[in-house]
Amino acid sequence: MSIAKHLATVSSLASLKLVQHATSSLASMFRPIVTPKPQAYAILACIFNGATQALQTQSDPTRIQYHQSTIQCEVISILHALETVARQGEFSLEWVLECTAHFGILLWQLDDAQQTSVGK
């Protein structure tokens, strides 16, 4: 299953409330990984932590939308690259899928916050 499909599936499951997730930092959920591109983990952690902070502070709809877009554009690209490297056996594909699942849930949470903030 591709990263984009996995992310969409997890987001759909979260919207059905079949998946429970406590918002916390990426560092507390995942062990750092060693990859040929060591900055990938740092970028993912920064994006994840920024988005969870936006949720925790009940940010305005524009900030929430920014974080949604960042996940949909930047994170998916990074996860695709990591998936390729993982499929070559350089590190755990399970880690990539787990990370994708957490971002999918976070994306659902951001969508829910966006809808709540605009009164839908």
N, C-alpha and C positions, 0 to 999 in steps of 0.2 A: 504494500500500500504506500502510495507516495506521501510525502510529508504534508502537502496541502490537503490531501484527502483525510489523512489522520487528524490534522488540526480541525477540519470541518466536522469530522465524526465526533471528536471529543467535545467540540463546542456545541454540537447538537445534543449530545447526551447531557451536557451540563444544563442546557436550556430545558431539558425534560426533568431536571432535578434528580437524575439518576447518579450523578457524580457529585460528591461533596468535596469542598476544597476550602481550607483556611488560608487566607491571604497571608503570606509571609515572604521573607527574602529568598531569592533563588539560592543563595549560598547555604541556607539551612535545609533546602530540599535536595540539593545535588552536590556530590563531591566534585571538586574541580577535575577537569580532564586534561590529559596531555594529548595535544594534537599537533599536526604540522603547522597549524595556524593558532598559536596560543592565545591570541587576542580574541578569538571567537567566544570563549567562556566569559571573558570580561565584558564584552559587548552585550551578550545575552543577559548577563546579570544586571548590567546597568539599565537596560531596557525594562527588564522584569521589575526591578526595584523601583524605577521611576513610575511605572504604571500602577504598581501596588500602592505606592505612596499617594498617587492621584486618587485612588479608590478610598484609601483610609482618610484622606482629608476632604472627601466629598467635593472634588474639584468641579469647576464649571464645565459645561458641555464641550467647549472648544478644546480644553485640555484633555478631556476624555477622548474626544475624536482624534486628537493628535496621537495619543498612545495606541488607539485602535489601528490607525494608519501605519504607525511604526511597526507594529507586530505583523500586520498583513504584508507589508513591503519588505522591510529589512530582516525581520526574524525568519520569515519563510525562506528567504534567500540564503541566510546563514545556515539554517537547518538542512536545506537541500545540499549545500556544500559539505556539511558534516556527515550527512547520510552517505554521500558518495565515498568519502574517506572511510567511514565506518564499514561500508560494504566491501572495501578493499582489505579489511581486517586490521586497520591501524588502531582502532579502539572500539568500544562497545556500541553497537547499533541500539541496544536496549536503552542506553543513556539518551540517545537522540530521540527515541520514541517517547521516553518518559518526559523529557524536556518539552517535546511537542505537545504532549498531553497537558502539561501544566500551562503552557502558553494558550492552548485551546480553551481551557477553563478560564484563564485570565481574560481572554478575549470575550468570552460570554459574560463575565462579570462586568467588563467595561461596557458592553452593549446594554446590559441590564441597567447600569448606572446612567448611561446616556438616555435611555428611554424614561427612566424615573425622573431625571433632571429636567426633561422637557415636558413632563406630565402626560406621557402616552400611556 
